[in-house]
Amino acid sequence: MKVKSIGSNQTEVSANGCRVLYSYETPVALEAPSGKYYKTDQKWSVTTSKHINRFVGGSPILVSQDLLDDWQNGDFA
């Protein structure tokens, strides 16, 4: 697992071929090994929304916050 600070209150965690964006302490977006981007469907602050949009770019797939939380807990398949 690699942890990299990519900005103020933004951290990227890489593991198992995935890159996950944490805004503050919450996983909010993911890049899968396929190169597809996923972002939380939960509404967050303006700042967190900016973090997400910079990370995912174009047309990410919306996923439940539970899915991203599962990745954080090691339950993501």
N, CA, C, O and CB atoms as a CASP TS submission, in Angstrom:
PFRMAT TS
TARGET T0000
AUTHOR 0000-0000-0000
METHOD Language model
MODEL 1
PARENT N/A
ATOM      1  N   MET     1       0.853  -1.171   0.000  1.00  0.00           N
ATOM      2  CA  MET     1       0.000   0.000   0.000  1.00  0.00           C
ATOM      3  C   MET     1       0.898   1.232   0.000  1.00  0.00           C
ATOM      4  O   MET     1       1.883   1.302   0.735  1.00  0.00           O
ATOM      5  CB  MET     1      -0.970  -0.001   1.225  1.00  0.00           C
ATOM      6  N   LYS     2       0.539   2.201  -0.838  1.00  0.00           N
ATOM      7  CA  LYS     2       1.251   3.471  -0.888  1.00  0.00           C
ATOM      8  C   LYS     2       0.284   4.584  -0.513  1.00  0.00           C
ATOM      9  O   LYS     2      -0.861   4.616  -0.964  1.00  0.00           O
ATOM     10  CB  LYS     2       1.867   3.717  -2.296  1.00  0.00           C
ATOM     11  N   VAL     3       0.766   5.484   0.312  1.00  0.00           N
ATOM     12  CA  VAL     3      -0.026   6.636   0.739  1.00  0.00           C
ATOM     13  C   VAL     3       0.719   7.890   0.297  1.00  0.00           C
ATOM     14  O   VAL     3       1.908   8.051   0.571  1.00  0.00           O
ATOM     15  CB  VAL     3      -0.270   6.631   2.299  1.00  0.00           C
ATOM     16  N   LYS     4      -0.002   8.777  -0.392  1.00  0.00           N
ATOM     17  CA  LYS     4       0.637   9.976  -0.939  1.00  0.00           C
ATOM     18  C   LYS     4      -0.276  11.182  -0.728  1.00  0.00           C
ATOM     19  O   LYS     4      -1.444  11.163  -1.117  1.00  0.00           O
ATOM     20  CB  LYS     4       0.961   9.793  -2.451  1.00  0.00           C
ATOM     21  N   SER     5       0.258  12.215  -0.117  1.00  0.00           N
ATOM     22  CA  SER     5      -0.483  13.465   0.020  1.00  0.00           C
ATOM     23  C   SER     5      -0.450  14.165  -1.336  1.00  0.00           C
ATOM     24  O   SER     5       0.622  14.388  -1.898  1.00  0.00           O
ATOM     25  CB  SER     5       0.122  14.381   1.157  1.00  0.00           C
ATOM     26  N   ILE     6      -1.635  14.511  -1.861  1.00  0.00           N
ATOM     27  CA  ILE     6      -1.676  15.164  -3.170  1.00  0.00           C
ATOM     28  C   ILE     6      -2.199  16.597  -3.089  1.00  0.00           C
ATOM     29  O   ILE     6      -2.374  17.257  -4.113  1.00  0.00           O
ATOM     30  CB  ILE     6      -2.542  14.359  -4.123  1.00  0.00           C
ATOM     31  N   GLY     7      -2.444  17.068  -1.891  1.00  0.00           N
ATOM     32  CA  GLY     7      -2.913  18.429  -1.699  1.00  0.00           C
ATOM     33  C   GLY     7      -3.425  18.607  -0.289  1.00  0.00           C
ATOM     34  O   GLY     7      -3.438  17.671   0.510  1.00  0.00           O
ATOM     35  N   SER     8      -3.840  19.811   0.000  1.00  0.00           N
ATOM     36  CA  SER     8      -4.367  20.108   1.321  1.00  0.00           C
ATOM     37  C   SER     8      -5.612  19.269   1.572  1.00  0.00           C
ATOM     38  O   SER     8      -6.592  19.366   0.833  1.00  0.00           O
ATOM     39  CB  SER     8      -4.682  21.611   1.464  1.00  0.00           C
ATOM     40  N   ASN     9      -5.572  18.447   2.615  1.00  0.00           N
ATOM     41  CA  ASN     9      -6.680  17.567   2.991  1.00  0.00           C
ATOM     42  C   ASN     9      -7.058  16.561   1.912  1.00  0.00           C
ATOM     43  O   ASN     9      -8.204  16.116   1.847  1.00  0.00           O
ATOM     44  CB  ASN     9      -7.880  18.392   3.331  1.00  0.00           C
ATOM     45  N   GLN    10      -6.082  16.197   1.053  1.00  0.00           N
ATOM     46  CA  GLN    10      -6.291  15.209   0.004  1.00  0.00           C
ATOM     47  C   GLN    10      -5.175  14.169   0.066  1.00  0.00           C
ATOM     48  O   GLN    10      -3.992  14.510   0.093  1.00  0.00           O
ATOM     49  CB  GLN    10      -6.341  15.884  -1.394  1.00  0.00           C
ATOM     50  N   THR    11      -5.565  12.909   0.087  1.00  0.00           N
ATOM     51  CA  THR    11      -4.595  11.827   0.137  1.00  0.00           C
ATOM     52  C   THR    11      -4.994  10.776  -0.876  1.00  0.00           C
ATOM     53  O   THR    11      -6.175  10.472  -1.043  1.00  0.00           O
ATOM     54  CB  THR    11      -4.499  11.220   1.559  1.00  0.00           C
ATOM     55  N   GLU    12      -3.995  10.222  -1.554  1.00  0.00           N
ATOM     56  CA  GLU    12      -4.224   9.139  -2.494  1.00  0.00           C
ATOM     57  C   GLU    12      -3.615   7.875  -1.902  1.00  0.00           C
ATOM     58  O   GLU    12      -2.452   7.865  -1.500  1.00  0.00           O
ATOM     59  CB  GLU    12      -3.617   9.461  -3.901  1.00  0.00           C
ATOM     60  N   VAL    13      -4.405   6.816  -1.853  1.00  0.00           N
ATOM     61  CA  VAL    13      -3.935   5.524  -1.365  1.00  0.00           C
ATOM     62  C   VAL    13      -3.985   4.557  -2.536  1.00  0.00           C
ATOM     63  O   VAL    13      -5.022   4.412  -3.184  1.00  0.00           O
ATOM     64  CB  VAL    13      -4.797   5.007  -0.153  1.00  0.00           C
ATOM     65  N   SER    14      -2.859   3.892  -2.811  1.00  0.00           N
ATOM     66  CA  SER    14      -2.780   2.909  -3.889  1.00  0.00           C
ATOM     67  C   SER    14      -2.565   1.532  -3.298  1.00  0.00           C
ATOM     68  O   SER    14      -1.656   1.324  -2.494  1.00  0.00           O
ATOM     69  CB  SER    14      -1.648   3.258  -4.882  1.00  0.00           C
ATOM     70  N   ALA    15      -3.415   0.583  -3.703  1.00  0.00           N
ATOM     71  CA  ALA    15      -3.285  -0.800  -3.256  1.00  0.00           C
ATOM     72  C   ALA    15      -4.111  -1.691  -4.175  1.00  0.00           C
ATOM     73  O   ALA    15      -5.169  -1.289  -4.660  1.00  0.00           O
ATOM     74  CB  ALA    15      -3.738  -0.958  -1.772  1.00  0.00           C
ATOM     75  N   ASN    16      -3.625  -2.888  -4.406  1.00  0.00           N
ATOM     76  CA  ASN    16      -4.357  -3.876  -5.211  1.00  0.00           C
ATOM     77  C   ASN    16      -4.766  -3.339  -6.580  1.00  0.00           C
ATOM     78  O   ASN    16      -5.820  -3.703  -7.100  1.00  0.00           O
ATOM     79  CB  ASN    16      -5.593  -4.336  -4.463  1.00  0.00           C
ATOM     80  N   GLY    17      -3.944  -2.483  -7.160  1.00  0.00           N
ATOM     81  CA  GLY    17      -4.236  -1.941  -8.479  1.00  0.00           C
ATOM     82  C   GLY    17      -5.222  -0.793  -8.494  1.00  0.00           C
ATOM     83  O   GLY    17      -5.536  -0.268  -9.563  1.00  0.00           O
ATOM     84  N   CYS    18      -5.713  -0.394  -7.348  1.00  0.00           N
ATOM     85  CA  CYS    18      -6.668   0.713  -7.246  1.00  0.00           C
ATOM     86  C   CYS    18      -5.975   1.943  -6.678  1.00  0.00           C
ATOM     87  O   CYS    18      -5.019   1.846  -5.909  1.00  0.00           O
ATOM     88  CB  CYS    18      -7.879   0.319  -6.364  1.00  0.00           C
ATOM     89  N   ARG    19      -6.484   3.095  -7.078  1.00  0.00           N
ATOM     90  CA  ARG    19      -6.094   4.355  -6.449  1.00  0.00           C
ATOM     91  C   ARG    19      -7.349   4.926  -5.831  1.00  0.00           C
ATOM     92  O   ARG    19      -8.374   5.056  -6.501  1.00  0.00           O
ATOM     93  CB  ARG    19      -5.439   5.362  -7.478  1.00  0.00           C
ATOM     94  N   VAL    20      -7.278   5.267  -4.556  1.00  0.00           N
ATOM     95  CA  VAL    20      -8.448   5.799  -3.851  1.00  0.00           C
ATOM     96  C   VAL    20      -8.124   7.198  -3.348  1.00  0.00           C
ATOM     97  O   VAL    20      -7.075   7.436  -2.751  1.00  0.00           O
ATOM     98  CB  VAL    20      -8.867   4.869  -2.668  1.00  0.00           C
ATOM     99  N   LEU    21      -9.047   8.113  -3.603  1.00  0.00           N
ATOM    100  CA  LEU    21      -8.913   9.487  -3.128  1.00  0.00           C
ATOM    101  C   LEU    21      -9.618   9.623  -1.793  1.00  0.00           C
ATOM    102  O   LEU    21     -10.794   9.288  -1.653  1.00  0.00           O
ATOM    103  CB  LEU    21      -9.486  10.494  -4.155  1.00  0.00           C
ATOM    104  N   TYR    22      -8.877  10.118  -0.821  1.00  0.00           N
ATOM    105  CA  TYR    22      -9.450  10.478   0.471  1.00  0.00           C
ATOM    106  C   TYR    22      -9.500  11.994   0.540  1.00  0.00           C
ATOM    107  O   TYR    22      -8.502  12.669   0.290  1.00  0.00           O
ATOM    108  CB  TYR    22      -8.621   9.877   1.665  1.00  0.00           C
ATOM    109  N   SER    23     -10.654  12.520   0.877  1.00  0.00           N
ATOM    110  CA  SER    23     -10.789  13.932   1.158  1.00  0.00           C
ATOM    111  C   SER    23     -10.990  14.019   2.658  1.00  0.00           C
ATOM    112  O   SER    23     -11.938  13.459   3.208  1.00  0.00           O
ATOM    113  CB  SER    23     -11.979  14.603   0.349  1.00  0.00           C
ATOM    114  N   TYR    24     -10.101  14.715   3.298  1.00  0.00           N
ATOM    115  CA  TYR    24     -10.006  14.696   4.754  1.00  0.00           C
ATOM    116  C   TYR    24      -9.731  13.237   5.149  1.00  0.00           C
ATOM    117  O   TYR    24      -8.670  12.720   4.800  1.00  0.00           O
ATOM    118  CB  TYR    24     -11.335  15.264   5.445  1.00  0.00           C
ATOM    119  N   GLU    25     -10.612  12.569   5.841  1.00  0.00           N
ATOM    120  CA  GLU    25     -10.364  11.183   6.236  1.00  0.00           C
ATOM    121  C   GLU    25     -11.357  10.203   5.602  1.00  0.00           C
ATOM    122  O   GLU    25     -11.503   9.072   6.064  1.00  0.00           O
ATOM    123  CB  GLU    25     -10.423  11.063   7.747  1.00  0.00           C
ATOM    124  N   THR    26     -12.035  10.648   4.541  1.00  0.00           N
ATOM    125  CA  THR    26     -13.100   9.856   3.944  1.00  0.00           C
ATOM    126  C   THR    26     -12.745   9.446   2.516  1.00  0.00           C
ATOM    127  O   THR    26     -12.350  10.297   1.719  1.00  0.00           O
ATOM    128  CB  THR    26     -14.413  10.636   3.959  1.00  0.00           C
ATOM    129  N   PRO    27     -12.878   8.151   2.173  1.00  0.00           N
ATOM    130  CA  PRO    27     -12.664   7.744   0.784  1.00  0.00           C
ATOM    131  C   PRO    27     -13.849   8.220  -0.059  1.00  0.00           C
ATOM    132  O   PRO    27     -14.998   7.913   0.259  1.00  0.00           O
ATOM    133  CB  PRO    27     -12.487   6.191   0.672  1.00  0.00           C
ATOM    134  N   VAL    28     -13.576   8.967  -1.128  1.00  0.00           N
ATOM    135  CA  VAL    28     -14.664   9.562  -1.898  1.00  0.00           C
ATOM    136  C   VAL    28     -14.627   9.235  -3.385  1.00  0.00           C
ATOM    137  O   VAL    28     -15.607   9.482  -4.089  1.00  0.00           O
ATOM    138  CB  VAL    28     -14.640  11.036  -1.725  1.00  0.00           C
ATOM    139  N   ALA    29     -13.520   8.686  -3.880  1.00  0.00           N
ATOM    140  CA  ALA    29     -13.418   8.339  -5.296  1.00  0.00           C
ATOM    141  C   ALA    29     -12.363   7.255  -5.458  1.00  0.00           C
ATOM    142  O   ALA    29     -11.469   7.095  -4.627  1.00  0.00           O
ATOM    143  CB  ALA    29     -13.070   9.589  -6.161  1.00  0.00           C
ATOM    144  N   LEU    30     -12.495   6.505  -6.570  1.00  0.00           N
ATOM    145  CA  LEU    30     -11.599   5.381  -6.796  1.00  0.00           C
ATOM    146  C   LEU    30     -11.309   5.251  -8.274  1.00  0.00           C
ATOM    147  O   LEU    30     -12.201   5.429  -9.104  1.00  0.00           O
ATOM    148  CB  LEU    30     -12.198   4.079  -6.247  1.00  0.00           C
ATOM    149  N   GLU    31     -10.064   4.940  -8.612  1.00  0.00           N
ATOM    150  CA  GLU    31      -9.709   4.547  -9.971  1.00  0.00           C
ATOM    151  C   GLU    31      -9.411   3.060  -9.922  1.00  0.00           C
ATOM    152  O   GLU    31      -8.512   2.627  -9.200  1.00  0.00           O
ATOM    153  CB  GLU    31      -8.480   5.374 -10.530  1.00  0.00           C
ATOM    154  N   ALA    32     -10.163   2.272 -10.690  1.00  0.00           N
ATOM    155  CA  ALA    32      -9.992   0.821 -10.730  1.00  0.00           C
ATOM    156  C   ALA    32      -8.814   0.463 -11.641  1.00  0.00           C
ATOM    157  O   ALA    32      -8.375   1.296 -12.435  1.00  0.00           O
ATOM    158  CB  ALA    32     -11.294   0.127 -11.221  1.00  0.00           C
ATOM    159  N   PRO    33      -8.302  -0.760 -11.535  1.00  0.00           N
ATOM    160  CA  PRO    33      -7.211  -1.192 -12.417  1.00  0.00           C
ATOM    161  C   PRO    33      -7.561  -1.050 -13.903  1.00  0.00           C
ATOM    162  O   PRO    33      -6.668  -0.896 -14.736  1.00  0.00           O
ATOM    163  CB  PRO    33      -6.848  -2.639 -12.116  1.00  0.00           C
ATOM    164  N   SER    34      -8.836  -1.100 -14.232  1.00  0.00           N
ATOM    165  CA  SER    34      -9.281  -0.961 -15.624  1.00  0.00           C
ATOM    166  C   SER    34      -9.137   0.464 -16.145  1.00  0.00           C
ATOM    167  O   SER    34      -9.249   0.704 -17.348  1.00  0.00           O
ATOM    168  CB  SER    34     -10.724  -1.400 -15.752  1.00  0.00           C
ATOM    169  N   GLY    35      -8.885   1.420 -15.228  1.00  0.00           N
ATOM    170  CA  GLY    35      -8.801   2.827 -15.609  1.00  0.00           C
ATOM    171  C   GLY    35     -10.123   3.562 -15.454  1.00  0.00           C
ATOM    172  O   GLY    35     -10.186   4.774 -15.658  1.00  0.00           O
ATOM    173  N   LYS    36     -11.182   2.839 -15.093  1.00  0.00           N
ATOM    174  CA  LYS    36     -12.471   3.484 -14.865  1.00  0.00           C
ATOM    175  C   LYS    36     -12.463   4.194 -13.520  1.00  0.00           C
ATOM    176  O   LYS    36     -11.868   3.729 -12.548  1.00  0.00           O
ATOM    177  CB  LYS    36     -13.617   2.457 -14.926  1.00  0.00           C
ATOM    178  N   TYR    37     -13.148   5.344 -13.495  1.00  0.00           N
ATOM    179  CA  TYR    37     -13.251   6.125 -12.264  1.00  0.00           C
ATOM    180  C   TYR    37     -14.641   5.983 -11.665  1.00  0.00           C
ATOM    181  O   TYR    37     -15.646   5.919 -12.372  1.00  0.00           O
ATOM    182  CB  TYR    37     -12.932   7.606 -12.529  1.00  0.00           C
ATOM    183  N   TYR    38     -14.664   5.938 -10.357  1.00  0.00           N
ATOM    184  CA  TYR    38     -15.895   5.839  -9.591  1.00  0.00           C
ATOM    185  C   TYR    38     -15.876   6.939  -8.541  1.00  0.00           C
ATOM    186  O   TYR    38     -14.830   7.245  -7.968  1.00  0.00           O
ATOM    187  CB  TYR    38     -16.054   4.427  -8.935  1.00  0.00           C
ATOM    188  N   LYS    39     -17.047   7.534  -8.291  1.00  0.00           N
ATOM    189  CA  LYS    39     -17.120   8.538  -7.232  1.00  0.00           C
ATOM    190  C   LYS    39     -18.355   8.305  -6.404  1.00  0.00           C
ATOM    191  O   LYS    39     -19.344   7.739  -6.869  1.00  0.00           O
ATOM    192  CB  LYS    39     -17.123   9.962  -7.811  1.00  0.00           C
ATOM    193  N   THR    40     -18.282   8.747  -5.177  1.00  0.00           N
ATOM    194  CA  THR    40     -19.388   8.592  -4.244  1.00  0.00           C
ATOM    195  C   THR    40     -20.638   9.318  -4.739  1.00  0.00           C
ATOM    196  O   THR    40     -20.561  10.374  -5.368  1.00  0.00           O
ATOM    197  CB  THR    40     -18.991   9.109  -2.866  1.00  0.00           C
ATOM    198  N   ASP    41     -21.782   8.725  -4.437  1.00  0.00           N
ATOM    199  CA  ASP    41     -23.041   9.393  -4.764  1.00  0.00           C
ATOM    200  C   ASP    41     -23.505  10.293  -3.621  1.00  0.00           C
ATOM    201  O   ASP    41     -24.528  10.969  -3.725  1.00  0.00           O
ATOM    202  CB  ASP    41     -24.122   8.360  -5.089  1.00  0.00           C
ATOM    203  N   GLN    42     -22.752  10.291  -2.549  1.00  0.00           N
ATOM    204  CA  GLN    42     -23.105  11.126  -1.389  1.00  0.00           C
ATOM    205  C   GLN    42     -22.684  12.569  -1.635  1.00  0.00           C
ATOM    206  O   GLN    42     -21.639  12.831  -2.230  1.00  0.00           O
ATOM    207  CB  GLN    42     -22.438  10.587  -0.096  1.00  0.00           C
ATOM    208  N   LYS    43     -23.493  13.481  -1.179  1.00  0.00           N
ATOM    209  CA  LYS    43     -23.179  14.910  -1.298  1.00  0.00           C
ATOM    210  C   LYS    43     -22.267  15.319  -0.152  1.00  0.00           C
ATOM    211  O   LYS    43     -22.547  15.040   1.013  1.00  0.00           O
ATOM    212  CB  LYS    43     -24.477  15.774  -1.301  1.00  0.00           C
ATOM    213  N   TRP    44     -21.176  15.982  -0.500  1.00  0.00           N
ATOM    214  CA  TRP    44     -20.219  16.457   0.492  1.00  0.00           C
ATOM    215  C   TRP    44     -20.079  17.964   0.355  1.00  0.00           C
ATOM    216  O   TRP    44     -20.831  18.604  -0.381  1.00  0.00           O
ATOM    217  CB  TRP    44     -18.843  15.754   0.328  1.00  0.00           C
ATOM    218  N   SER    45     -19.126  18.518   1.058  1.00  0.00           N
ATOM    219  CA  SER    45     -18.891  19.961   1.027  1.00  0.00           C
ATOM    220  C   SER    45     -18.389  20.398  -0.352  1.00  0.00           C
ATOM    221  O   SER    45     -18.010  19.569  -1.179  1.00  0.00           O
ATOM    222  CB  SER    45     -17.878  20.366   2.117  1.00  0.00           C
ATOM    223  N   VAL    46     -18.395  21.695  -0.579  1.00  0.00           N
ATOM    224  CA  VAL    46     -17.881  22.262  -1.823  1.00  0.00           C
ATOM    225  C   VAL    46     -16.420  21.865  -2.006  1.00  0.00           C
ATOM    226  O   VAL    46     -16.006  21.510  -3.110  1.00  0.00           O
ATOM    227  CB  VAL    46     -18.030  23.803  -1.830  1.00  0.00           C
ATOM    228  N   THR    47     -15.651  21.923  -0.946  1.00  0.00           N
ATOM    229  CA  THR    47     -14.230  21.590  -1.032  1.00  0.00           C
ATOM    230  C   THR    47     -14.028  20.132  -1.416  1.00  0.00           C
ATOM    231  O   THR    47     -13.220  19.840  -2.298  1.00  0.00           O
ATOM    232  CB  THR    47     -13.533  21.882   0.294  1.00  0.00           C
ATOM    233  N   THR    48     -14.734  19.217  -0.783  1.00  0.00           N
ATOM    234  CA  THR    48     -14.611  17.803  -1.114  1.00  0.00           C
ATOM    235  C   THR    48     -15.078  17.551  -2.541  1.00  0.00           C
ATOM    236  O   THR    48     -14.478  16.737  -3.243  1.00  0.00           O
ATOM    237  CB  THR    48     -15.417  16.944  -0.127  1.00  0.00           C
ATOM    238  N   SER    49     -16.120  18.219  -2.983  1.00  0.00           N
ATOM    239  CA  SER    49     -16.583  18.076  -4.368  1.00  0.00           C
ATOM    240  C   SER    49     -15.500  18.502  -5.352  1.00  0.00           C
ATOM    241  O   SER    49     -15.321  17.868  -6.392  1.00  0.00           O
ATOM    242  CB  SER    49     -17.858  18.905  -4.597  1.00  0.00           C
ATOM    243  N   LYS    50     -14.782  19.564  -5.033  1.00  0.00           N
ATOM    244  CA  LYS    50     -13.665  19.999  -5.886  1.00  0.00           C
ATOM    245  C   LYS    50     -12.567  18.942  -5.909  1.00  0.00           C
ATOM    246  O   LYS    50     -12.009  18.652  -6.968  1.00  0.00           O
ATOM    247  CB  LYS    50     -13.093  21.348  -5.393  1.00  0.00           C
ATOM    248  N   HIS    51     -12.251  18.366  -4.753  1.00  0.00           N
ATOM    249  CA  HIS    51     -11.238  17.304  -4.693  1.00  0.00           C
ATOM    250  C   HIS    51     -11.635  16.154  -5.618  1.00  0.00           C
ATOM    251  O   HIS    51     -10.824  15.664  -6.404  1.00  0.00           O
ATOM    252  CB  HIS    51     -11.061  16.791  -3.235  1.00  0.00           C
ATOM    253  N   ILE    52     -12.894  15.735  -5.511  1.00  0.00           N
ATOM    254  CA  ILE    52     -13.392  14.611  -6.318  1.00  0.00           C
ATOM    255  C   ILE    52     -13.294  14.940  -7.804  1.00  0.00           C
ATOM    256  O   ILE    52     -12.782  14.134  -8.582  1.00  0.00           O
ATOM    257  CB  ILE    52     -14.856  14.273  -5.941  1.00  0.00           C
ATOM    258  N   ASN    53     -13.769  16.091  -8.199  1.00  0.00           N
ATOM    259  CA  ASN    53     -13.793  16.456  -9.619  1.00  0.00           C
ATOM    260  C   ASN    53     -12.395  16.561 -10.222  1.00  0.00           C
ATOM    261  O   ASN    53     -12.203  16.224 -11.391  1.00  0.00           O
ATOM    262  CB  ASN    53     -14.521  17.772  -9.800  1.00  0.00           C
ATOM    263  N   ARG    54     -11.432  17.014  -9.456  1.00  0.00           N
ATOM    264  CA  ARG    54     -10.051  17.054  -9.955  1.00  0.00           C
ATOM    265  C   ARG    54      -9.486  15.650 -10.128  1.00  0.00           C
ATOM    266  O   ARG    54      -8.705  15.401 -11.047  1.00  0.00           O
ATOM    267  CB  ARG    54      -9.160  17.860  -9.001  1.00  0.00           C
ATOM    268  N   PHE    55      -9.871  14.750  -9.267  1.00  0.00           N
ATOM    269  CA  PHE    55      -9.345  13.379  -9.293  1.00  0.00           C
ATOM    270  C   PHE    55      -9.956  12.560 -10.427  1.00  0.00           C
ATOM    271  O   PHE    55      -9.232  11.864 -11.139  1.00  0.00           O
ATOM    272  CB  PHE    55      -9.608  12.686  -7.956  1.00  0.00           C
ATOM    273  N   VAL    56     -11.269  12.630 -10.607  1.00  0.00           N
ATOM    274  CA  VAL    56     -11.948  11.747 -11.556  1.00  0.00           C
ATOM    275  C   VAL    56     -12.061  12.308 -12.967  1.00  0.00           C
ATOM    276  O   VAL    56     -12.223  11.541 -13.916  1.00  0.00           O
ATOM    277  CB  VAL    56     -13.308  11.438 -11.052  1.00  0.00           C
ATOM    278  N   GLY    57     -11.982  13.610 -13.127  1.00  0.00           N
ATOM    279  CA  GLY    57     -12.095  14.165 -14.469  1.00  0.00           C
ATOM    280  C   GLY    57     -13.459  13.936 -15.094  1.00  0.00           C
ATOM    281  O   GLY    57     -14.484  14.180 -14.456  1.00  0.00           O
ATOM    282  N   GLY    58     -13.483  13.469 -16.336  1.00  0.00           N
ATOM    283  CA  GLY    58     -14.649  13.286 -17.206  1.00  0.00           C
ATOM    284  C   GLY    58     -15.938  12.734 -16.635  1.00  0.00           C
ATOM    285  O   GLY    58     -16.652  13.438 -15.922  1.00  0.00           O
ATOM    286  N   SER    59     -16.245  11.489 -16.937  1.00  0.00           N
ATOM    287  CA  SER    59     -17.545  10.900 -16.613  1.00  0.00           C
ATOM    288  C   SER    59     -17.402   9.695 -15.688  1.00  0.00           C
ATOM    289  O   SER    59     -17.432   8.554 -16.151  1.00  0.00           O
ATOM    290  CB  SER    59     -18.272  10.489 -17.892  1.00  0.00           C
ATOM    291  N   PRO    60     -17.247   9.931 -14.408  1.00  0.00           N
ATOM    292  CA  PRO    60     -17.100   8.808 -13.476  1.00  0.00           C
ATOM    293  C   PRO    60     -18.436   8.087 -13.254  1.00  0.00           C
ATOM    294  O   PRO    60     -19.508   8.634 -13.511  1.00  0.00           O
ATOM    295  CB  PRO    60     -16.540   9.305 -12.131  1.00  0.00           C
ATOM    296  N   ILE    61     -18.339   6.886 -12.784  1.00  0.00           N
ATOM    297  CA  ILE    61     -19.515   6.091 -12.432  1.00  0.00           C
ATOM    298  C   ILE    61     -19.848   6.377 -10.971  1.00  0.00           C
ATOM    299  O   ILE    61     -18.972   6.328 -10.108  1.00  0.00           O
ATOM    300  CB  ILE    61     -19.267   4.553 -12.672  1.00  0.00           C
ATOM    301  N   LEU    62     -21.120   6.675 -10.698  1.00  0.00           N
ATOM    302  CA  LEU    62     -21.543   6.925  -9.319  1.00  0.00           C
ATOM    303  C   LEU    62     -21.706   5.609  -8.579  1.00  0.00           C
ATOM    304  O   LEU    62     -22.308   4.668  -9.097  1.00  0.00           O
ATOM    305  CB  LEU    62     -22.860   7.727  -9.284  1.00  0.00           C
ATOM    306  N   VAL    63     -21.169   5.543  -7.367  1.00  0.00           N
ATOM    307  CA  VAL    63     -21.312   4.367  -6.508  1.00  0.00           C
ATOM    308  C   VAL    63     -21.704   4.830  -5.112  1.00  0.00           C
ATOM    309  O   VAL    63     -21.501   5.988  -4.746  1.00  0.00           O
ATOM    310  CB  VAL    63     -19.992   3.529  -6.467  1.00  0.00           C
ATOM    311  N   SER    64     -22.262   3.917  -4.350  1.00  0.00           N
ATOM    312  CA  SER    64     -22.668   4.283  -2.994  1.00  0.00           C
ATOM    313  C   SER    64     -21.440   4.530  -2.121  1.00  0.00           C
ATOM    314  O   SER    64     -20.381   3.942  -2.340  1.00  0.00           O
ATOM    315  CB  SER    64     -23.555   3.181  -2.376  1.00  0.00           C
ATOM    316  N   GLN    65     -21.592   5.385  -1.154  1.00  0.00           N
ATOM    317  CA  GLN    65     -20.510   5.647  -0.207  1.00  0.00           C
ATOM    318  C   GLN    65     -20.130   4.362   0.519  1.00  0.00           C
ATOM    319  O   GLN    65     -18.972   4.178   0.893  1.00  0.00           O
ATOM    320  CB  GLN    65     -20.922   6.738   0.808  1.00  0.00           C
ATOM    321  N   ASP    66     -21.098   3.473   0.719  1.00  0.00           N
ATOM    322  CA  ASP    66     -20.830   2.189   1.381  1.00  0.00           C
ATOM    323  C   ASP    66     -19.778   1.383   0.637  1.00  0.00           C
ATOM    324  O   ASP    66     -18.945   0.729   1.266  1.00  0.00           O
ATOM    325  CB  ASP    66     -22.115   1.373   1.499  1.00  0.00           C
ATOM    326  N   LEU    67     -19.801   1.417  -0.698  1.00  0.00           N
ATOM    327  CA  LEU    67     -18.815   0.683  -1.486  1.00  0.00           C
ATOM    328  C   LEU    67     -17.407   1.199  -1.208  1.00  0.00           C
ATOM    329  O   LEU    67     -16.475   0.413  -1.039  1.00  0.00           O
ATOM    330  CB  LEU    67     -19.134   0.793  -2.984  1.00  0.00           C
ATOM    331  N   LEU    68     -17.257   2.513  -1.161  1.00  0.00           N
ATOM    332  CA  LEU    68     -15.945   3.101  -0.884  1.00  0.00           C
ATOM    333  C   LEU    68     -15.526   2.839   0.560  1.00  0.00           C
ATOM    334  O   LEU    68     -14.346   2.625   0.837  1.00  0.00           O
ATOM    335  CB  LEU    68     -15.962   4.612  -1.164  1.00  0.00           C
ATOM    336  N   ASP    69     -16.476   2.855   1.466  1.00  0.00           N
ATOM    337  CA  ASP    69     -16.171   2.530   2.859  1.00  0.00           C
ATOM    338  C   ASP    69     -15.721   1.073   2.974  1.00  0.00           C
ATOM    339  O   ASP    69     -14.826   0.758   3.758  1.00  0.00           O
ATOM    340  CB  ASP    69     -17.401   2.788   3.761  1.00  0.00           C
ATOM    341  N   ASP    70     -16.348   0.178   2.187  1.00  0.00           N
ATOM    342  CA  ASP    70     -15.949  -1.230   2.194  1.00  0.00           C
ATOM    343  C   ASP    70     -14.504  -1.380   1.737  1.00  0.00           C
ATOM    344  O   ASP    70     -13.762  -2.188   2.295  1.00  0.00           O
ATOM    345  CB  ASP    70     -16.880  -2.059   1.294  1.00  0.00           C
ATOM    346  N   TRP    71     -14.094  -0.610   0.724  1.00  0.00           N
ATOM    347  CA  TRP    71     -12.703  -0.670   0.263  1.00  0.00           C
ATOM    348  C   TRP    71     -11.780  -0.290   1.418  1.00  0.00           C
ATOM    349  O   TRP    71     -10.759  -0.937   1.655  1.00  0.00           O
ATOM    350  CB  TRP    71     -12.474   0.275  -0.963  1.00  0.00           C
ATOM    351  N   GLN    72     -12.152   0.754   2.120  1.00  0.00           N
ATOM    352  CA  GLN    72     -11.351   1.233   3.249  1.00  0.00           C
ATOM    353  C   GLN    72     -11.231   0.139   4.322  1.00  0.00           C
ATOM    354  O   GLN    72     -10.189   0.002   4.963  1.00  0.00           O
ATOM    355  CB  GLN    72     -11.980   2.520   3.855  1.00  0.00           C
ATOM    356  N   ASN    73     -12.295  -0.628   4.507  1.00  0.00           N
ATOM    357  CA  ASN    73     -12.299  -1.667   5.532  1.00  0.00           C
ATOM    358  C   ASN    73     -11.744  -2.999   5.042  1.00  0.00           C
ATOM    359  O   ASN    73     -11.735  -3.979   5.786  1.00  0.00           O
ATOM    360  CB  ASN    73     -13.694  -1.867   6.040  1.00  0.00           C
ATOM    361  N   GLY    74     -11.279  -3.040   3.786  1.00  0.00           N
ATOM    362  CA  GLY    74     -10.696  -4.257   3.252  1.00  0.00           C
ATOM    363  C   GLY    74     -11.709  -5.236   2.713  1.00  0.00           C
ATOM    364  O   GLY    74     -11.367  -6.392   2.462  1.00  0.00           O
ATOM    365  N   ASP    75     -12.957  -4.810   2.523  1.00  0.00           N
ATOM    366  CA  ASP    75     -14.010  -5.717   2.065  1.00  0.00           C
ATOM    367  C   ASP    75     -14.331  -5.560   0.582  1.00  0.00           C
ATOM    368  O   ASP    75     -15.246  -6.214   0.081  1.00  0.00           O
ATOM    369  CB  ASP    75     -15.261  -5.492   2.873  1.00  0.00           C
ATOM    370  N   PHE    76     -13.603  -4.716  -0.122  1.00  0.00           N
ATOM    371  CA  PHE    76     -13.889  -4.454  -1.535  1.00  0.00           C
ATOM    372  C   PHE    76     -13.363  -5.609  -2.373  1.00  0.00           C
ATOM    373  O   PHE    76     -12.208  -6.009  -2.228  1.00  0.00           O
ATOM    374  CB  PHE    76     -13.257  -3.108  -1.996  1.00  0.00           C
ATOM    375  N   ALA    77     -14.201  -6.144  -3.245  1.00  0.00           N
ATOM    376  CA  ALA    77     -13.792  -7.256  -4.112  1.00  0.00           C
ATOM    377  C   ALA    77     -13.420  -6.756  -5.476  1.00  0.00           C
ATOM    378  O   ALA    77     -13.049  -7.546  -6.344  1.00  0.00           O
ATOM    379  CB  ALA    77     -14.898  -8.297  -4.226  1.00  0.00           C
TER
END
